[in-house]
């Protein structure tokens, strides 16, 4: 996949924030293995729900308390019976399994990627 240039104004439209996973559970109704997450993005945004196909490298127990990055200004998506409100970000490993994008050190929930 090739990338094309965008302007800085285009980048500014994507609202990527850091949040802490406060709940994680299996999502057996999903077509592909996934977890249902609740992520706390801090005061202005609050707790949002996300469906994430991250079952290869993570368990619900290892996810709770972890800070992750998410796009908070996409419209919600209905995924089966679940309404996903944010896109949790990650990268594919060599086998195609998702590895979460995260911050190196703890930062306040809701901080925007600059």
C-alpha positions in Angstrom: 0.0 0.0 0.0 1.5 3.3 -1.0 0.9 6.5 0.8 0.1 9.8 -0.8 0.9 13.2 0.6 -1.6 15.1 2.7 -1.5 18.6 4.1 -0.9 19.4 7.8 -4.5 20.6 7.8 -5.6 17.1 6.7 -3.6 15.6 9.6 -5.1 18.0 12.1 -8.6 16.7 11.2 -7.7 13.2 12.6 -8.2 13.4 16.4 -5.9 10.8 17.9 -6.0 10.6 21.7 -4.5 8.5 24.4 -6.8 6.6 26.8 -6.7 3.8 29.4 -8.6 0.6 28.9 -10.9 0.2 31.9 -12.8 -2.9 30.7 -12.1 -5.7 28.2 -14.2 -8.7 27.3 -14.6 -11.3 24.6 -16.8 -10.4 21.7 -18.1 -13.9 20.5 -20.6 -12.3 18.1 -17.9 -10.7 16.0 -17.1 -12.3 12.6 -13.4 -12.3 13.4 -12.0 -12.8 16.9 -12.2 -9.5 18.8 -12.6 -7.9 22.2 -15.0 -5.3 23.3 -13.1 -2.5 25.1 -14.1 0.5 27.2 -11.5 3.1 27.1 -11.3 6.2 29.3 -10.2 9.2 27.3 -10.5 11.7 30.1 -12.8 14.5 31.1 -13.9 16.1 27.8 -14.3 12.8 25.9 -15.1 10.3 28.7 -15.3 6.5 28.4 -15.9 5.2 24.8 -16.4 1.7 23.4 -14.3 0.0 20.8 -14.2 -3.3 19.1 -10.6 -4.5 18.5 -9.3 -7.6 16.7 -6.3 -8.0 19.0 -6.9 -11.5 20.4 -3.6 -13.0 19.3 -1.2 -10.9 21.5 -3.6 -9.9 24.3 -6.1 -11.2 26.8 -8.8 -9.1 28.6 -6.7 -9.4 31.8 -3.6 -8.0 30.1 -5.5 -5.1 28.5 -7.1 -3.5 31.5 -5.0 -0.6 32.7 -3.0 -0.3 29.4 -2.9 3.0 27.7 -3.7 2.9 23.9 -4.2 5.4 21.1 -7.5 5.8 19.4 -9.2 8.0 16.8 -12.1 9.6 18.6 -13.7 11.6 15.8 -14.8 8.9 13.4 -18.6 8.3 13.4 -19.6 5.2 15.4 -19.8 1.9 13.6 -22.3 -0.9 14.3 -20.4 -4.2 14.6 -23.1 -6.8 15.1 -24.9 -6.0 18.3 -22.0 -3.7 19.5 -21.6 0.0 18.7 -17.9 0.9 18.3 -17.3 4.6 19.1 -13.6 4.9 18.5 -10.9 3.2 16.4 -8.2 1.7 18.5 -4.9 1.9 16.7 -2.4 -0.8 16.0 0.0 -2.3 13.5 0.2 -5.7 11.9 3.0 -8.0 13.0 4.9 -10.2 10.5 1.9 -12.7 10.7 -0.9 -10.2 10.3 -1.9 -10.1 14.0 -2.5 -6.6 15.5 0.0 -5.1 18.0 -1.5 -2.0 19.8 0.0 1.4 19.2 0.8 2.9 22.6 2.7 5.6 24.4 6.2 4.9 25.8 5.4 6.6 29.2 2.1 7.2 31.0 0.4 10.5 30.0 -2.9 12.0 31.1 -5.9 10.4 29.4 -7.3 12.5 26.6 -3.9 13.9 25.5 -4.0 14.6 21.7 -1.3 13.2 19.4 0.8 16.2 18.2 
